[in-house]
Amino acid sequence: MPVLAREPDLFPADLLDRPDLGEDEQFSWWAMYCRSQREKQLMRRLQSLGVAHYGPLVAKRSRSRAARIRTAYVPLFPGYVFVYGDERARYAALTTDCVSRWLPVADPAALTRDLRHIQHLIEIGAPLTLEARLQPGMRVRIRSGMFLGLEGAIIRRENRLRLLVAVKFLQQGASVLLDDCQVEPAD
């Protein structure tokens, strides 16, 4: 049973489904770097202000002293929430008292693609592991299995192959085990 119910990590709910996301010159992505453990508070405040954002949350299970399993929803990228909008949206995020600094995104289309991949992995319930430092590796595309169509890099962890789906802007990503998937080189 979760300690707290899962809160929305995407606002509006169809943000990443928009076909022109990241391509409109009037709107931009910004990476908001939060004060310590304020990601959820920032997302709640942004939602109340009507500011589009995404801060991926994943389930983290732990055992209590009484051997009960507890589930908490924690940020996949600790410290970061991605805001999408115009200058007004950026300014609104800065006035929440949750942001310590912000970073502009140089390639919004690439960030949009990366965030869509991360959201897809979370939606299908893939067990993700945060990969804090990206290693150079071959870029691949999954040809079959539940991860069909995803692109990433193959990495080896604990003698097992994993697919690294990266958010290049942060130089971080998440990896998932590749069991019965076929890969092909990505263009």
Steps between C-alpha positions, in 0.01 A plus 500: 500500500640841409603734780327778305285473190673564171475865399480617139846551353379632164283806442294521291455125469531511120810724493736240353235384249494834319645454149666845480654488850852639501470643149306822568739797516277691744528226764807341652606232746685603815660269751416634844750393761310476828600572852561185702208255473255755361421336165147392595426831669612682184277278283198565725559876482556495123176307452306752709651778284410316178863460391583197282767275650637146533695356790505119459420309819577131552399257773764421758436209733659453839443293814402652829637376831186290532590333166215670316564601144441868440480679170594862450497691173831677453640717220685303232731800456545637853502877506351559154156590366457591132281802428353567156361836399579862433688754712194538723514128584872521580444801722208329677724201579768728642249669733399172670791513748589143399753573223863579571602545135381424148664382182384572146469201267702540180327219305132489607404240237763256631393556862136444400592168334704389803222590746245312288721189516536531879123549541432191286731285716328623817152440355573138410639437847857421394732474803725802452842563649638854504821527300673813622796507262466402138767280351574505131323210331335386185164665428233241429131471418287219643345287222275272705357446845326736736757776435440498123607828338697641793850628433789507739847367566593151609690484827616210716424498873568199720561281192153577362413707198289808560350764272595849609238763417673830552399857555814640342434849625549384861763239416282255689262228403330182606574144399285192466597135460495366147375144520333380183536810287678522165697811423625663182741788454327840518562744217 
